[in-house]
Amino acid sequence: MSLIAFDFDGTLSDSEMTVLLAERAGVADEVAAITERAMNDELSYAESLYQRAELLGGLDEDDVAAAFDEVALRPDAGDLIGRLQADGHHVAVLTGGFERGVERALATAGVEADTVVANRLPTAGGKLAGDAEGPLIEGTKDDALAELAGDLGVPMSETVAIGDGANDLPMLEVAGLAVGFDPKDAVRPVCDDVVASMFRLGEVLEGRGVLSTEA
């Protein structure tokens, strides 16, 4: 068994949850600018998330639910997760994004991750409180990957990390195999392979002996 750890926003999904929420809150441009700075390693992820959450404060719960309903997996992502699990691998989602969006997208695709480590946007009085909480704000994905690998008894050499942005760098640097999914310039140098589709990712994992070849 290997441990396969996916980032979510920009990797498993081409949705950006904070942007979807920001469009409904009327602060899309401001949130997108903060997101881009964080993905290019110009701003710490924690600082960027707190700034974006503050901008989203006051958004009505109905609008929050509607935004999360728009989150979807990339084409072929659900099939790839299913193939990995059928081959006996543990599939994890390690994301600075939000539990509700991840769970909604997976359910819509008819698949489940074995582990989801994600953040949350607390509410107060039926509206977003303007804050964020969770393990991957101050915590980093290398620690999350190592902790999960230890719990599963999987050597770090048998882990695979797939991500695209600067907050994925820690897990990409420590994983046995690092795959960049259309990665940002700051991420590309640490990647063993780079792909731009889930279909191509499947081919790379086959070539690396992680995934069995489809008949």
Backbone as CSV, one residue per row, in Angstrom:
resi,resn,N_x,N_y,N_z,CA_x,CA_y,CA_z,C_x,C_y,C_z
1,MET,0.847,-1.209,0.000,0.000,0.000,0.000,0.874,1.247,0.000
2,SER,0.510,2.203,-0.825,1.115,3.528,-0.800,0.094,4.534,-0.282
3,LEU,0.585,5.650,0.171,-0.261,6.768,0.587,-0.203,7.828,-0.500
4,ILE,-1.348,8.124,-1.088,-1.438,9.095,-2.177,-2.148,10.335,-1.641
5,ALA,-1.426,11.453,-1.568,-1.970,12.677,-0.977,-2.188,13.729,-2.052
6,PHE,-3.426,14.124,-2.218,-3.808,15.147,-3.184,-4.064,16.480,-2.487
7,ASP,-3.559,17.550,-3.076,-4.130,18.872,-2.816,-5.516,18.900,-3.461
8,PHE,-6.328,19.884,-3.088,-7.672,19.944,-3.676,-7.821,21.110,-4.647
9,ASP,-7.934,22.345,-4.142,-8.109,23.493,-5.036,-6.927,23.604,-5.996
10,GLY,-7.222,23.586,-7.299,-6.170,23.684,-8.302,-5.570,22.356,-8.685
11,THR,-5.929,21.296,-7.967,-5.365,19.971,-8.265,-6.513,18.997,-8.534
12,LEU,-7.099,18.419,-7.498,-8.249,17.540,-7.729,-9.415,18.296,-8.344
13,SER,-9.513,19.565,-8.036,-10.591,20.402,-8.561,-10.004,21.636,-9.214
14,ASP,-10.653,22.120,-10.275,-10.227,23.395,-10.850,-11.013,24.552,-10.238
15,SER,-11.830,24.236,-9.231,-12.531,25.273,-8.491,-11.597,25.866,-7.439
16,GLU,-11.778,27.125,-7.132,-11.127,27.749,-5.987,-12.241,28.154,-5.028
17,MET,-12.334,27.446,-3.914,-13.480,27.630,-3.031,-13.623,29.066,-2.540
18,THR,-12.507,29.678,-2.177,-12.614,31.051,-1.672,-13.097,32.001,-2.763
19,VAL,-12.737,31.718,-4.010,-13.194,32.567,-5.113,-14.701,32.392,-5.328
20,LEU,-15.179,31.152,-5.277,-16.618,30.910,-5.417,-17.401,31.631,-4.319
21,LEU,-16.879,31.576,-3.111,-17.526,32.282,-2.007,-17.438,33.791,-2.207
22,ALA,-16.271,34.239,-2.669,-16.052,35.679,-2.842,-16.956,36.264,-3.912
23,GLU,-17.258,35.494,-4.953,-18.154,35.986,-5.996,-19.526,36.297,-5.412
24,ARG,-19.961,35.487,-4.476,-21.271,35.707,-3.861,-21.227,36.825,-2.821
25,ALA,-20.020,37.081,-2.306,-19.874,38.154,-1.318,-19.507,39.486,-1.964
26,GLY,-19.255,39.489,-3.291,-18.913,40.720,-3.990,-17.497,41.185,-3.773
27,VAL,-16.590,40.239,-3.404,-15.184,40.610,-3.155,-14.240,39.717,-3.973
28,ALA,-14.673,39.309,-5.151,-13.914,38.344,-5.938,-12.525,38.847,-6.313
29,ASP,-12.414,40.084,-6.747,-11.117,40.602,-7.176,-10.129,40.652,-6.019
30,GLU,-10.592,41.104,-4.867,-9.723,41.195,-3.707,-9.231,39.817,-3.264
31,VAL,-10.129,38.845,-3.235,-9.774,37.494,-2.808,-8.839,36.826,-3.813
32,ALA,-9.109,36.997,-5.102,-8.258,36.399,-6.129,-6.837,36.935,-6.047
33,ALA,-6.689,38.210,-5.776,-5.350,38.804,-5.674,-4.585,38.224,-4.499
34,ILE,-5.257,38.028,-3.376,-4.606,37.443,-2.201,-4.229,35.991,-2.479
35,THR,-5.124,35.250,-3.111,-4.856,33.850,-3.446,-3.627,33.723,-4.340
36,GLU,-3.534,34.555,-5.347,-2.406,34.485,-6.283,-1.087,34.775,-5.572
37,ARG,-1.093,35.744,-4.681,0.133,36.058,-3.939,0.561,34.872,-3.083
38,ALA,-0.404,34.194,-2.467,-0.072,33.041,-1.630,0.450,31.873,-2.462
39,MET,-0.181,31.619,-3.604,0.239,30.494,-4.438,1.629,30.706,-5.022
40,ASN,2.033,31.944,-5.188,3.366,32.254,-5.694,4.384,32.474,-4.577
41,ASP,3.997,32.118,-3.352,4.890,32.175,-2.196,5.308,33.603,-1.859
42,GLU,4.434,34.558,-2.133,4.700,35.959,-1.791,4.043,36.347,-0.473
43,LEU,3.210,35.461,0.072,2.449,35.731,1.283,2.242,34.390,1.970
44,SER,2.408,34.335,3.279,2.219,33.069,3.975,0.781,32.589,3.808
45,TYR,0.618,31.264,3.759,-0.729,30.738,3.557,-1.654,31.148,4.689
46,ALA,-1.152,31.073,5.931,-2.001,31.429,7.068,-2.482,32.872,6.961
47,GLU,-1.567,33.765,6.662,-1.941,35.178,6.546,-2.954,35.379,5.429
48,SER,-2.724,34.705,4.307,-3.637,34.873,3.174,-5.028,34.339,3.495
49,LEU,-5.095,33.207,4.199,-6.399,32.623,4.507,-7.166,33.495,5.487
50,TYR,-6.497,33.988,6.496,-7.179,34.871,7.442,-7.681,36.142,6.750
51,GLN,-6.873,36.684,5.833,-7.303,37.878,5.107,-8.535,37.591,4.254
52,ARG,-8.526,36.459,3.568,-9.666,36.113,2.712,-10.912,35.826,3.541
53,ALA,-10.732,35.120,4.664,-11.870,34.809,5.527,-12.499,36.089,6.076
54,GLU,-11.671,37.053,6.408,-12.203,38.323,6.906,-13.049,39.019,5.842
55,LEU,-12.586,38.975,4.591,-13.357,39.575,3.508,-14.703,38.879,3.300
56,LEU,-14.747,37.588,3.612,-15.973,36.813,3.415,-16.947,36.932,4.581
57,GLY,-16.529,37.565,5.659,-17.381,37.699,6.827,-18.718,38.338,6.496
58,GLY,-19.789,37.762,7.041,-21.133,38.271,6.813,-21.880,37.598,5.687
59,LEU,-21.205,36.715,4.925,-21.893,36.022,3.829,-22.924,35.066,4.411
60,ASP,-24.143,35.133,3.871,-25.253,34.338,4.374,-25.033,32.847,4.148
61,GLU,-25.493,32.031,5.094,-25.295,30.587,5.029,-25.860,29.978,3.749
62,ASP,-26.982,30.483,3.249,-27.546,29.958,2.004,-26.592,30.189,0.831
63,ASP,-25.950,31.354,0.800,-24.977,31.634,-0.250,-23.734,30.759,-0.093
64,VAL,-23.347,30.504,1.141,-22.211,29.614,1.398,-22.515,28.217,0.850
65,ALA,-23.692,27.700,1.163,-24.071,26.370,0.688,-24.115,26.321,-0.836
66,ALA,-24.646,27.359,-1.458,-24.731,27.395,-2.917,-23.337,27.424,-3.544
67,ALA,-22.415,28.147,-2.923,-21.049,28.194,-3.442,-20.387,26.824,-3.359
68,PHE,-20.539,26.139,-2.241,-19.938,24.815,-2.103,-20.575,23.801,-3.065
69,ASP,-21.842,24.011,-3.407,-22.496,23.133,-4.380,-21.853,23.229,-5.764
70,GLU,-21.158,24.340,-6.034,-20.507,24.525,-7.333,-19.153,23.829,-7.432
71,VAL,-18.602,23.393,-6.315,-17.281,22.774,-6.325,-17.378,21.391,-6.958
72,ALA,-16.481,21.101,-7.892,-16.521,19.823,-8.611,-15.112,19.303,-8.845
73,LEU,-15.000,17.982,-8.953,-13.723,17.371,-9.290,-13.413,17.586,-10.768
74,ARG,-12.143,17.540,-11.094,-11.727,17.599,-12.495,-12.186,16.337,-13.226
75,PRO,-12.294,16.412,-14.558,-12.595,15.206,-15.331,-11.592,14.103,-15.023
76,ASP,-12.098,12.895,-14.854,-11.316,11.681,-14.605,-10.778,11.581,-13.180
77,ALA,-10.966,12.607,-12.337,-10.426,12.547,-10.981,-11.104,11.460,-10.154
78,GLY,-12.430,11.371,-10.254,-13.138,10.344,-9.501,-12.722,8.953,-9.907
79,ASP,-12.573,8.726,-11.211,-12.134,7.407,-11.691,-10.741,7.077,-11.182
80,LEU,-9.853,8.078,-11.168,-8.485,7.834,-10.709,-8.467,7.484,-9.223
81,ILE,-9.245,8.198,-8.411,-9.329,7.862,-6.994,-9.810,6.423,-6.816
82,GLY,-10.845,6.054,-7.568,-11.357,4.689,-7.488,-10.320,3.645,-7.874
83,ARG,-9.548,3.903,-8.917,-8.501,2.970,-9.336,-7.422,2.833,-8.273
84,LEU,-7.015,3.947,-7.688,-6.000,3.907,-6.640,-6.477,3.079,-5.447
85,GLN,-7.718,3.295,-5.050,-8.249,2.537,-3.918,-8.417,1.060,-4.265
86,ALA,-8.808,0.764,-5.497,-8.938,-0.630,-5.914,-7.590,-1.349,-5.905
87,ASP,-6.512,-0.607,-6.126,-5.170,-1.172,-6.066,-4.629,-1.245,-4.642
88,GLY,-5.437,-0.851,-3.677,-5.061,-0.999,-2.279,-4.377,0.195,-1.658
89,HIS,-4.372,1.335,-2.363,-3.719,2.522,-1.830,-4.671,3.349,-0.957
90,HIS,-4.090,4.088,-0.039,-4.834,5.003,0.824,-4.808,6.379,0.179
91,VAL,-5.980,6.906,-0.136,-6.089,8.196,-0.811,-6.492,9.268,0.201
92,ALA,-5.653,10.294,0.306,-5.913,11.391,1.234,-6.040,12.696,0.472
93,VAL,-6.846,13.597,1.009,-6.913,14.974,0.528,-6.373,15.859,1.648
94,LEU,-5.279,16.546,1.361,-4.674,17.473,2.316,-4.801,18.864,1.722
95,THR,-5.684,19.668,2.281,-5.999,20.943,1.638,-6.183,22.065,2.641
96,GLY,-5.712,23.228,2.257,-6.016,24.431,3.004,-7.419,24.935,2.725
97,GLY,-8.098,24.288,1.774,-9.495,24.597,1.482,-10.413,24.057,2.565
98,PHE,-11.678,23.919,2.252,-12.674,23.723,3.291,-13.386,22.380,3.177
99,GLU,-13.586,21.745,4.338,-14.163,20.408,4.402,-15.448,20.285,3.601
100,ARG,-16.329,21.263,3.751,-17.648,21.139,3.123,-17.550,21.082,1.613
101,GLY,-16.683,21.879,1.023,-16.527,21.849,-0.426,-15.924,20.547,-0.915
102,VAL,-14.909,20.060,-0.195,-14.280,18.787,-0.568,-15.296,17.658,-0.504
103,GLU,-16.008,17.564,0.611,-16.959,16.472,0.790,-18.085,16.540,-0.234
104,ARG,-18.524,17.761,-0.556,-19.596,17.917,-1.541,-19.133,17.445,-2.917
105,ALA,-17.932,17.847,-3.331,-17.429,17.474,-4.649,-17.201,15.972,-4.762
106,LEU,-16.647,15.366,-3.721,-16.431,13.918,-3.737,-17.760,13.176,-3.813
107,ALA,-18.733,13.612,-3.026,-20.032,12.948,-3.031,-20.712,13.061,-4.388
108,THR,-20.613,14.235,-5.008,-21.208,14.430,-6.328,-20.583,13.492,-7.349
109,ALA,-19.271,13.235,-7.214,-18.570,12.334,-8.132,-18.754,10.865,-7.761
110,GLY,-19.391,10.595,-6.640,-19.651,9.226,-6.224,-18.441,8.505,-5.661
111,VAL,-17.497,9.258,-5.089,-16.305,8.651,-4.500,-16.087,9.231,-3.102
112,GLU,-15.207,8.575,-2.344,-14.816,9.060,-1.033,-13.302,9.003,-0.931
113,ALA,-12.718,9.965,-0.256,-11.311,9.855,0.106,-11.226,9.066,1.408
114,ASP,-10.107,8.367,1.603,-9.929,7.625,2.840,-9.687,8.568,4.015
115,THR,-9.031,9.693,3.740,-8.772,10.708,4.766,-8.913,12.084,4.134
116,VAL,-9.565,12.994,4.833,-9.618,14.399,4.423,-9.104,15.243,5.578
117,VAL,-8.059,16.025,5.324,-7.550,16.986,6.292,-7.754,18.363,5.664
118,ALA,-8.625,19.165,6.268,-9.028,20.435,5.657,-9.392,21.445,6.744
119,ASN,-9.632,22.649,6.317,-9.992,23.737,7.220,-11.493,23.997,7.199
120,ARG,-11.915,24.955,8.036,-13.335,25.271,8.162,-13.528,26.784,8.254
121,LEU,-14.688,27.237,7.820,-15.101,28.632,7.980,-16.238,28.658,8.989
122,PRO,-15.983,29.086,10.211,-17.047,29.086,11.219,-18.132,30.105,10.899
123,THR,-19.325,29.823,11.404,-20.465,30.716,11.200,-20.962,31.232,12.547
124,ALA,-21.661,32.325,12.491,-22.301,32.901,13.676,-23.567,33.599,13.217
125,GLY,-24.693,33.231,13.810,-25.956,33.858,13.429,-26.339,33.626,11.985
126,GLY,-25.972,32.458,11.429,-26.345,32.131,10.063,-25.493,32.798,9.003
127,LYS,-24.372,33.385,9.400,-23.463,34.041,8.446,-22.028,33.646,8.764
128,LEU,-21.152,33.755,7.754,-19.741,33.508,8.014,-19.225,34.517,9.035
129,ALA,-18.408,34.011,9.962,-17.939,34.841,11.075,-16.730,35.699,10.710
130,GLY,-16.169,35.485,9.516,-14.999,36.273,9.124,-13.706,35.719,9.664
131,ASP,-13.695,34.443,10.021,-12.516,33.795,10.574,-12.361,32.426,9.914
132,ALA,-11.234,31.781,10.160,-10.986,30.433,9.655,-10.362,29.615,10.765
133,GLU,-10.584,28.295,10.721,-10.005,27.405,11.712,-9.708,26.063,11.057
134,GLY,-8.761,25.337,11.640,-8.447,24.019,11.119,-6.965,23.704,11.183
135,PRO,-6.612,22.454,10.863,-5.243,21.971,11.037,-4.256,22.466,9.999
136,LEU,-4.746,22.957,8.852,-3.827,23.349,7.787,-3.874,24.858,7.532
137,ILE,-3.929,25.599,8.621,-3.734,27.053,8.535,-2.315,27.359,9.001
138,GLU,-2.058,27.122,10.278,-0.702,27.257,10.793,0.105,25.981,10.544
139,GLY,-0.574,24.835,10.558,0.090,23.560,10.287,0.447,23.430,8.820
140,THR,1.422,22.576,8.529,1.884,22.416,7.152,1.635,21.001,6.654
141,LYS,1.621,20.865,5.342,1.233,19.592,4.743,2.302,18.507,4.884
142,ASP,3.573,18.882,5.084,4.581,17.851,5.318,4.318,17.144,6.640
143,ASP,3.972,17.908,7.675,3.653,17.300,8.965,2.402,16.440,8.861
144,ALA,1.392,16.930,8.141,0.155,16.155,7.981,0.429,14.853,7.242
145,LEU,1.264,14.919,6.206,1.603,13.717,5.439,2.392,12.743,6.295
146,ALA,3.376,13.232,7.027,4.201,12.357,7.859,3.382,11.714,8.974
147,GLU,2.483,12.496,9.579,1.645,11.946,10.649,0.729,10.851,10.120
148,LEU,0.120,11.098,8.974,-0.781,10.092,8.401,-0.002,8.855,7.977
149,ALA,1.171,9.050,7.367,2.001,7.907,6.974,2.383,7.080,8.196
150,GLY,2.731,7.767,9.290,3.077,7.040,10.513,1.900,6.252,11.055
151,ASP,0.713,6.851,11.043,-0.481,6.159,11.533,-0.786,4.914,10.698
152,LEU,-0.506,5.005,9.407,-0.811,3.895,8.494,0.321,2.879,8.400
153,GLY,1.491,3.226,8.937,2.652,2.346,8.816,3.240,2.334,7.418
154,VAL,3.091,3.456,6.703,3.618,3.576,5.338,4.922,4.374,5.386
155,PRO,6.032,3.824,4.885,7.277,4.602,4.838,7.105,5.840,3.969
156,MET,7.802,6.918,4.310,7.695,8.134,3.508,8.126,7.890,2.061
157,SER,8.997,6.923,1.856,9.422,6.599,0.490,8.285,6.035,-0.349
158,GLU,7.220,5.583,0.322,6.069,5.018,-0.378,4.900,6.000,-0.434
159,THR,5.183,7.271,-0.230,4.134,8.286,-0.332,4.245,9.015,-1.656
160,VAL,3.102,9.475,-2.143,3.019,10.275,-3.366,2.245,11.538,-3.021
161,ALA,2.781,12.682,-3.393,2.087,13.952,-3.173,1.841,14.620,-4.515
162,ILE,0.621,15.151,-4.687,0.248,15.844,-5.919,-0.302,17.212,-5.543
163,GLY,0.305,18.271,-6.083,-0.147,19.615,-5.754,0.297,20.631,-6.781
164,ASP,-0.099,21.895,-6.547,0.168,22.918,-7.551,0.737,24.217,-6.999
165,GLY,0.484,24.519,-5.716,0.824,25.835,-5.199,1.873,25.803,-4.109
166,ALA,2.236,26.998,-3.638,3.320,27.123,-2.673,3.025,26.394,-1.364
167,ASN,1.754,26.354,-0.942,1.469,25.654,0.308,1.560,24.135,0.157
168,ASP,1.744,23.652,-1.081,1.988,22.224,-1.313,3.478,21.883,-1.265
169,LEU,4.332,22.886,-1.303,5.773,22.640,-1.330,6.251,21.733,-0.198
170,PRO,5.821,21.960,1.051,6.329,21.100,2.124,6.082,19.613,1.891
171,MET,4.867,19.248,1.457,4.604,17.819,1.257,5.275,17.296,-0.008
172,LEU,5.388,18.126,-1.029,6.076,17.697,-2.245,7.554,17.431,-1.968
173,GLU,8.142,18.220,-1.079,9.564,18.077,-0.775,9.876,16.815,0.018
174,VAL,8.929,16.314,0.821,9.218,15.153,1.668,8.639,13.854,1.122
175,ALA,7.742,13.917,0.143,7.108,12.706,-0.386,8.107,11.870,-1.191
176,GLY,7.820,10.584,-1.252,8.660,9.715,-2.062,8.588,10.059,-3.535
177,LEU,7.413,10.473,-3.999,7.208,10.909,-5.376,6.413,12.204,-5.347
178,ALA,6.933,13.237,-5.991,6.272,14.547,-6.024,5.807,14.829,-7.441
179,VAL,4.499,15.060,-7.591,3.929,15.351,-8.904,3.276,16.726,-8.866
180,GLY,3.690,17.592,-9.770,3.082,18.905,-9.886,1.935,18.862,-10.870
181,PHE,0.774,19.364,-10.451,-0.374,19.431,-11.355,-0.454,20.863,-11.875
182,ASP,0.013,21.065,-13.103,0.087,22.407,-13.681,0.631,23.383,-12.636
183,PRO,1.819,23.105,-12.096,2.285,23.823,-10.910,2.708,25.251,-11.192
184,LYS,2.648,26.065,-10.137,3.172,27.418,-10.189,4.689,27.362,-10.334
185,ASP,5.275,28.457,-10.812,6.720,28.485,-11.078,7.542,28.145,-9.840
186,ALA,7.089,28.572,-8.668,7.835,28.313,-7.442,7.802,26.850,-7.039
187,VAL,6.876,26.088,-7.585,6.674,24.693,-7.209,7.384,23.732,-8.164
188,ARG,7.446,24.091,-9.407,7.941,23.198,-10.459,9.307,22.561,-10.155
189,PRO,10.281,23.311,-9.590,11.617,22.719,-9.407,11.663,21.510,-8.467
190,VAL,10.699,21.360,-7.558,10.753,20.242,-6.612,9.999,19.015,-7.126
191,CYS,9.378,19.115,-8.288,8.526,18.037,-8.793,9.330,17.006,-9.573
192,ASP,9.035,15.732,-9.315,9.637,14.642,-10.098,8.953,14.511,-11.452
193,ASP,7.669,14.807,-11.484,6.895,14.788,-12.729,5.928,15.956,-12.703
194,VAL,5.538,16.413,-13.885,4.558,17.486,-14.018,3.480,17.022,-14.990
195,VAL,2.215,17.216,-14.626,1.095,16.809,-15.476,0.098,17.960,-15.560
196,ALA,-0.813,17.851,-16.526,-1.841,18.888,-16.691,-3.238,18.298,-16.800
197,SER,-3.384,16.995,-16.550,-4.705,16.363,-16.568,-4.672,15.137,-15.670
198,MET,-5.834,14.727,-15.195,-5.921,13.519,-14.383,-5.606,12.279,-15.212
199,PHE,-5.956,12.313,-16.493,-5.608,11.185,-17.358,-4.091,11.007,-17.428
200,ARG,-3.380,12.121,-17.619,-1.928,12.059,-17.672,-1.336,11.652,-16.324
201,LEU,-1.942,12.093,-15.234,-1.479,11.675,-13.915,-1.585,10.159,-13.777
202,GLY,-2.677,9.600,-14.256,-2.819,8.149,-14.226,-1.701,7.460,-14.987
203,GLU,-1.337,8.007,-16.147,-0.241,7.423,-16.931,1.082,7.501,-16.179
204,VAL,1.333,8.637,-15.533,2.574,8.798,-14.761,2.620,7.785,-13.621
205,LEU,1.509,7.616,-12.912,1.491,6.671,-11.802,1.634,5.231,-12.296
206,GLU,1.101,4.943,-13.458,1.342,3.622,-14.054,2.824,3.435,-14.355
207,GLY,3.424,4.447,-14.986,4.826,4.374,-15.356,5.748,4.248,-14.163
208,ARG,5.335,4.821,-13.038,6.119,4.755,-11.804,5.855,3.490,-11.000
209,GLY,4.938,2.647,-11.484,4.633,1.416,-10.790,3.718,1.565,-9.598
210,VAL,3.106,2.729,-9.448,2.180,2.978,-8.347,0.811,2.406,-8.665
211,LEU,0.409,2.547,-9.913,-0.940,2.180,-10.345,-0.839,1.084,-11.397
212,SER,-1.691,0.074,-11.274,-1.692,-0.990,-12.267,-2.243,-0.484,-13.584
213,THR,-1.786,-1.054,-14.669,-2.205,-0.631,-16.000,-3.612,-1.138,-16.272
214,GLU,-4.444,-0.258,-16.822,-5.799,-0.668,-17.151,-5.782,-1.662,-18.295
215,ALA,-6.673,-2.664,-18.201,-6.755,-3.678,-19.255,-7.345,-3.073,-20.519
